[in-house]
């Protein structure tokens, strides 16, 4: 990934975390292409959603050429937001496809258009949280009760207060999604944990960041706020891990997308949208 783009992602995340405590991923709904309804994934989803939240923009995006195609244009002086497309080409030696680099495109929110649409075109299919939980391939025993929520990796179980004990159903589901996202790391699933994942402060902070991003993706699928509050101690751990290793954010987002795909039963080979040699990028950005 281009170091400049990577640093932009890190700066946007840290700026957002510094803005308010306790912190949660601050958007409702998923970033999507305005014309085609493409739901962005991975780093693109996080980056665009954070930027939209920061500027109070609608989370729908398009390129300048796409704006021209509908007789519109970008307002003068507006800054673009980056979109990353990973390029895969046929692998003649091994068969299948192989990674060949990345391309970067300039996206704008519909609120940056010269003629701002009064109403967004929302092609997102909103999912019901209970249906996601019921149909998910990730089925983990849940003990309901008490006043704390946590995942026990050795027992592979979740402890969760009852729904009526939460402030709202959104708080309940965002917390449930957070703990279920932890469970995807179990050895029987994505095998993400190391021996010190829940002991070492830095690795635990990384795992919490993965679960938070995954919960945000899942809440976005349901069109609800991610209201799972993180304590100041967790935030301090995240910031320390991110500043020590800027790759931590990108790695956490990548792992969070894998966790989300597993929970939803999605099958993807990459963390973001793929651009093959036969697919024109500007049409589907």
LINZI-V784402 format. One record per residue. RES is the residue in one letter. SS is DSSP state (H for helix, E for strand, L for the rest). OMEGA is omega in whole degrees, -180 to 180 (NA if undefined). D_CENTER is the distance of its C-alpha to the mean C-alpha in Angstrom with 1 decimal. Layout:
# LINZI-V784402
res=RES ss=SS omega=OMEGA d_center=D_CENTER
res=RES ss=SS omega=OMEGA d_center=D_CENTER
This chain:
# LINZI-V784402
res=X ss=L omega=177 d_center=17.2
res=X ss=L omega=-178 d_center=19.3
res=X ss=H omega=180 d_center=19.9
res=X ss=H omega=179 d_center=20.0
res=X ss=H omega=180 d_center=16.5
res=X ss=H omega=180 d_center=15.3
res=X ss=H omega=177 d_center=17.2
res=X ss=H omega=178 d_center=15.9
res=X ss=H omega=-180 d_center=12.3
res=X ss=H omega=-178 d_center=14.0
res=X ss=H omega=-180 d_center=16.2
res=X ss=H omega=-179 d_center=13.9
res=X ss=H omega=-179 d_center=11.9
res=X ss=H omega=178 d_center=15.3
res=X ss=H omega=-180 d_center=16.9
res=X ss=H omega=179 d_center=14.6
res=X ss=H omega=-179 d_center=15.1
res=X ss=H omega=-171 d_center=18.8
res=X ss=H omega=-172 d_center=19.1
res=X ss=L omega=173 d_center=19.3
res=X ss=L omega=-9 d_center=19.8
res=X ss=L omega=-173 d_center=18.8
res=X ss=E omega=166 d_center=15.2
res=X ss=L omega=177 d_center=12.2
res=X ss=L omega=-157 d_center=8.9
res=X ss=L omega=-176 d_center=11.1
res=X ss=L omega=176 d_center=10.3
res=X ss=L omega=-178 d_center=11.6
res=X ss=L omega=-176 d_center=10.8
res=X ss=L omega=175 d_center=8.6
res=X ss=L omega=-179 d_center=9.5
res=X ss=E omega=176 d_center=12.3
res=X ss=E omega=-175 d_center=15.6
res=X ss=L omega=-175 d_center=18.4
res=X ss=L omega=-171 d_center=21.1
res=X ss=L omega=179 d_center=19.7
res=X ss=L omega=179 d_center=16.9
res=X ss=L omega=175 d_center=14.6
res=X ss=E omega=-179 d_center=11.0
res=X ss=L omega=-173 d_center=9.0
res=X ss=L omega=170 d_center=6.7
res=X ss=H omega=-178 d_center=5.3
res=X ss=H omega=180 d_center=6.8
res=X ss=H omega=-179 d_center=8.0
res=X ss=H omega=-179 d_center=5.3
res=X ss=H omega=-176 d_center=4.6
res=X ss=H omega=-178 d_center=8.4
res=X ss=H omega=-179 d_center=9.7
res=X ss=H omega=178 d_center=8.4
res=X ss=H omega=179 d_center=9.8
res=X ss=H omega=179 d_center=12.8
res=X ss=H omega=179 d_center=13.5
res=X ss=H omega=-178 d_center=13.6
res=X ss=H omega=-176 d_center=15.7
res=X ss=H omega=-177 d_center=18.2
res=X ss=L omega=177 d_center=18.1
res=X ss=L omega=169 d_center=17.5
res=X ss=L omega=-169 d_center=16.6
res=X ss=L omega=178 d_center=13.2
res=X ss=E omega=-164 d_center=15.2
res=X ss=E omega=175 d_center=16.0
res=X ss=E omega=176 d_center=18.9
res=X ss=L omega=176 d_center=21.0
res=X ss=H omega=179 d_center=24.4
res=X ss=H omega=178 d_center=26.1
res=X ss=H omega=175 d_center=24.3
res=X ss=H omega=178 d_center=25.5
res=X ss=H omega=-175 d_center=29.0
res=X ss=H omega=179 d_center=29.0
res=X ss=L omega=175 d_center=29.0
res=X ss=L omega=-179 d_center=31.6
res=X ss=L omega=177 d_center=29.3
res=X ss=L omega=177 d_center=28.3
res=X ss=E omega=177 d_center=26.2
res=X ss=L omega=179 d_center=28.1
res=X ss=L omega=177 d_center=29.9
res=X ss=L omega=180 d_center=28.4
res=X ss=L omega=-180 d_center=24.7
res=X ss=L omega=-179 d_center=22.3
res=X ss=L omega=170 d_center=19.8
res=X ss=E omega=-173 d_center=16.1
res=X ss=E omega=170 d_center=15.4
res=X ss=E omega=-180 d_center=13.9
res=X ss=E omega=174 d_center=14.0
res=X ss=E omega=177 d_center=15.7
res=X ss=E omega=-175 d_center=16.8
res=X ss=E omega=176 d_center=20.4
res=X ss=E omega=-180 d_center=22.0
res=X ss=E omega=178 d_center=25.8
res=X ss=E omega=177 d_center=28.3
res=X ss=L omega=-175 d_center=29.4
res=X ss=L omega=-179 d_center=33.1
res=X ss=L omega=-175 d_center=33.8
res=X ss=L omega=-174 d_center=31.4
res=X ss=L omega=-179 d_center=30.5
res=X ss=L omega=-178 d_center=27.2
res=X ss=E omega=178 d_center=24.8
res=X ss=E omega=-179 d_center=24.2
res=X ss=E omega=-177 d_center=21.9
res=X ss=E omega=179 d_center=23.7
res=X ss=E omega=-179 d_center=21.6
res=X ss=E omega=174 d_center=19.1
res=X ss=E omega=-176 d_center=19.8
res=X ss=E omega=-178 d_center=18.5
res=X ss=E omega=-176 d_center=18.9
res=X ss=E omega=179 d_center=19.3
res=X ss=E omega=177 d_center=17.5
res=X ss=E omega=174 d_center=18.7
res=X ss=E omega=178 d_center=17.8
res=X ss=H omega=177 d_center=20.5
res=X ss=H omega=174 d_center=21.6
res=X ss=H omega=-179 d_center=22.8
res=X ss=E omega=176 d_center=25.1
res=X ss=L omega=176 d_center=28.8
res=X ss=L omega=-174 d_center=29.3
res=X ss=L omega=179 d_center=26.3
res=X ss=L omega=179 d_center=25.8
res=X ss=L omega=-177 d_center=26.9
res=X ss=L omega=178 d_center=24.6
res=X ss=L omega=174 d_center=21.2
res=X ss=L omega=-176 d_center=21.1
res=X ss=L omega=-180 d_center=18.4
res=X ss=L omega=-177 d_center=18.2
res=X ss=L omega=175 d_center=15.3
res=X ss=L omega=-177 d_center=16.8
res=X ss=L omega=-179 d_center=16.0
res=X ss=L omega=176 d_center=16.1
res=X ss=L omega=-179 d_center=18.2
res=X ss=H omega=-178 d_center=16.7
res=X ss=H omega=178 d_center=20.0
res=X ss=H omega=176 d_center=20.0
res=X ss=H omega=-177 d_center=16.6
res=X ss=H omega=-178 d_center=18.2
res=X ss=H omega=-174 d_center=21.5
res=X ss=H omega=-176 d_center=20.6
res=X ss=L omega=172 d_center=18.1
res=X ss=L omega=179 d_center=19.5
res=X ss=L omega=180 d_center=18.4
res=X ss=L omega=-175 d_center=21.4
res=X ss=L omega=176 d_center=22.2
res=X ss=E omega=180 d_center=25.2
res=X ss=E omega=175 d_center=24.4
res=X ss=E omega=-178 d_center=27.2
res=X ss=E omega=179 d_center=27.2
res=X ss=L omega=-180 d_center=28.9
res=X ss=L omega=-178 d_center=29.3
res=X ss=L omega=179 d_center=27.4
res=X ss=L omega=177 d_center=24.7
res=X ss=L omega=179 d_center=21.5
res=X ss=E omega=177 d_center=20.9
res=X ss=E omega=178 d_center=20.5
res=X ss=E omega=-174 d_center=23.6
res=X ss=L omega=-179 d_center=22.9
res=X ss=L omega=179 d_center=26.6
res=X ss=L omega=-176 d_center=27.3
res=X ss=L omega=179 d_center=23.9
res=X ss=E omega=178 d_center=24.0
res=X ss=E omega=171 d_center=22.1
res=X ss=E omega=-175 d_center=24.0
res=X ss=E omega=173 d_center=23.0
res=X ss=L omega=179 d_center=25.2
res=X ss=L omega=-176 d_center=26.3
res=X ss=H omega=-176 d_center=24.6
res=X ss=H omega=179 d_center=27.7
res=X ss=H omega=176 d_center=27.2
res=X ss=L omega=179 d_center=23.9
res=X ss=L omega=-179 d_center=24.2
res=X ss=L omega=177 d_center=22.5
res=X ss=H omega=178 d_center=20.9
res=X ss=H omega=176 d_center=17.5
res=X ss=H omega=-179 d_center=18.0
res=X ss=H omega=-175 d_center=19.1
res=X ss=H omega=179 d_center=16.3
res=X ss=H omega=176 d_center=13.5
res=X ss=H omega=178 d_center=15.6
res=X ss=H omega=180 d_center=16.4
res=X ss=H omega=179 d_center=12.8
res=X ss=H omega=-178 d_center=12.4
res=X ss=H omega=178 d_center=15.7
res=X ss=H omega=177 d_center=15.1
res=X ss=H omega=173 d_center=12.1
res=X ss=H omega=-175 d_center=14.7
res=X ss=H omega=179 d_center=17.1
res=X ss=L omega=-179 d_center=15.3
res=X ss=L omega=-179 d_center=16.5
res=X ss=L omega=-177 d_center=20.1
res=X ss=L omega=-179 d_center=22.6
res=X ss=L omega=-178 d_center=23.1
res=X ss=L omega=-178 d_center=19.5
res=X ss=L omega=176 d_center=17.3
res=X ss=L omega=-175 d_center=19.8
res=X ss=L omega=-171 d_center=17.5
res=X ss=L omega=167 d_center=19.8
res=X ss=L omega=-178 d_center=22.7
res=X ss=L omega=-176 d_center=25.8
res=X ss=L omega=-176 d_center=24.7
res=X ss=L omega=-178 d_center=21.0
res=X ss=L omega=-180 d_center=22.0
res=X ss=L omega=179 d_center=25.0
res=X ss=L omega=-173 d_center=24.4
res=X ss=H omega=-176 d_center=22.8
res=X ss=H omega=179 d_center=20.6
res=X ss=H omega=177 d_center=19.3
res=X ss=H omega=177 d_center=18.7
res=X ss=H omega=178 d_center=16.8
res=X ss=H omega=179 d_center=14.5
res=X ss=H omega=177 d_center=14.2
res=X ss=H omega=179 d_center=13.5
res=X ss=H omega=177 d_center=10.7
res=X ss=H omega=-178 d_center=9.2
res=X ss=H omega=-180 d_center=10.0
res=X ss=H omega=179 d_center=8.8
res=X ss=H omega=179 d_center=5.1
res=X ss=H omega=177 d_center=6.0
res=X ss=H omega=179 d_center=8.1
res=X ss=H omega=176 d_center=6.1
res=X ss=H omega=-177 d_center=4.6
res=X ss=H omega=176 d_center=8.4
res=X ss=H omega=177 d_center=9.8
res=X ss=H omega=177 d_center=8.6
res=X ss=H omega=-177 d_center=10.4
res=X ss=H omega=-179 d_center=13.3
res=X ss=L omega=179 d_center=13.4
res=X ss=L omega=177 d_center=13.9
res=X ss=L omega=170 d_center=13.2
res=X ss=L omega=-172 d_center=11.4
res=X ss=L omega=180 d_center=14.7
res=X ss=L omega=-177 d_center=14.6
res=X ss=L omega=175 d_center=16.5
res=X ss=E omega=-178 d_center=16.5
res=X ss=L omega=178 d_center=20.0
res=X ss=H omega=179 d_center=21.3
res=X ss=H omega=177 d_center=22.0
res=X ss=H omega=-178 d_center=18.5
res=X ss=H omega=180 d_center=17.5
res=X ss=H omega=178 d_center=20.5
res=X ss=H omega=178 d_center=19.5
res=X ss=H omega=-176 d_center=16.0
res=X ss=H omega=179 d_center=17.8
res=X ss=H omega=-180 d_center=20.5
res=X ss=H omega=-178 d_center=18.4
res=X ss=H omega=-178 d_center=16.5
res=X ss=H omega=179 d_center=19.8
res=X ss=H omega=-178 d_center=21.6
res=X ss=L omega=-179 d_center=19.2
res=X ss=L omega=177 d_center=17.0
res=X ss=H omega=-175 d_center=15.6
res=X ss=H omega=-179 d_center=14.1
res=X ss=H omega=-179 d_center=10.9
res=X ss=H omega=179 d_center=10.5
res=X ss=H omega=180 d_center=11.7
res=X ss=H omega=179 d_center=9.4
res=X ss=H omega=178 d_center=6.2
res=X ss=H omega=179 d_center=8.5
res=X ss=H omega=179 d_center=9.7
res=X ss=H omega=178 d_center=6.7
res=X ss=H omega=177 d_center=6.3
res=X ss=H omega=179 d_center=10.1
res=X ss=H omega=180 d_center=10.2
res=X ss=H omega=180 d_center=8.5
res=X ss=H omega=179 d_center=10.8
res=X ss=H omega=-179 d_center=13.7
res=X ss=H omega=-179 d_center=13.5
res=X ss=H omega=-177 d_center=13.5
res=X ss=L omega=179 d_center=16.1
res=X ss=L omega=176 d_center=14.5
res=X ss=L omega=177 d_center=16.2
res=X ss=L omega=180 d_center=14.7
res=X ss=L omega=-179 d_center=16.3
res=X ss=L omega=-176 d_center=13.7
res=X ss=L omega=179 d_center=10.1
res=X ss=L omega=179 d_center=10.3
res=X ss=L omega=-175 d_center=13.0
res=X ss=E omega=173 d_center=16.4
res=X ss=E omega=177 d_center=19.4
res=X ss=E omega=-178 d_center=22.6
res=X ss=L omega=-178 d_center=26.0
res=X ss=L omega=-174 d_center=26.9
res=X ss=L omega=180 d_center=24.0
res=X ss=L omega=-173 d_center=24.5
res=X ss=H omega=-173 d_center=21.4
res=X ss=H omega=-180 d_center=22.5
res=X ss=H omega=-171 d_center=22.9
res=X ss=H omega=-176 d_center=19.4
res=X ss=L omega=NA d_center=17.3
